Amino acid sequence: MTVRPPRLPDALPQYDAGHMQRMIDDIQNVFDQQARALQVGYQMTNVTKDRVLDADSTSTAELADLLGTLIEDLIDAGVLGR
């Protein structure tokens, strides 16, 4: 799904609370759409926390642990959903 950001309107000559609220709602809707796009239900098993990677000498298991750690960190930060 491609999310197109809304085009911001031109500034009004005076403050209009209703107009400002609609702009805030539009921006919030974009954030909500992006958040829903990231909530995809990742599940991890057998992940050993690993934040060190030797790029010259590594294994598939070490890469999997590193990726699993990264995904768990993103879930903990609220960027991805379980």
N, C-alpha and C positions, 0 to 999 in steps of 0.2 A: 504494500500500500504506500503510495507516495502522498506525503502531506505537504500541501502548498501553504506557505505562511500567508496569513491575510495581509492585504495591502493596507498600510496605515493611512487613515484619511488625513486631509489637510487640517491644519489647526483652525479652531473656531476663534472668532474675534472675542468671545467672552466664554467664561466657564459654564459648561452645561453638565450638571451632575448625571443626568440620564445618558448623555452621549459618552461620558467617561466610563460609566458602569458597563455600557455595551462593549466598549473597547476592552475593558478588563475581562469581561466574560468571554470575548473572542479569543483573547490571549490565553486565558485559562483553558478554553476548549482545545487549543493547539497543544498545550502541555498535557492535558488529559489524554488526547489521542496518541501522543508519543509514548506516554506511560503505558497505555493499554497495549501498544505494539511491542513493548519490551516484556510484558508479563506473559511469558511463554511456558512456564512450568518446568524448569530444569530440576533434575533429581540426580544427586551424586551418591555413589556407593564406593566404598574402599578407597577413599581419597586420603592420602597422607599429606598434611599441610607441607608445602614446599614452595619457598620463595627464592630459591637459589638455582640458577641454571648455568651449567658449564657448557657453553656453546660449542666447545671443541670436543667434548667427550660427554655424551648423554645417552639415555636410553628412552625407548618408547614409554616405559612405565614412569620415568621421571618427567617426561613431557606431559603425560596424562595427569600426574599429580600436580604439576605446576598449573595446568589449565583448570583442573578441578578446584585448586586453591583460588585462582583468579575468579572463577564463576561463583564460588562460595562468598568471596569478598564482595562481589557485585550484588549478590543476593542480600548479604548483611547490610550493605549500604542502601538498599532499596532500589537499586537500578534495575535489577532483574527480579522476577517473581518465581516462586516455587511452583 
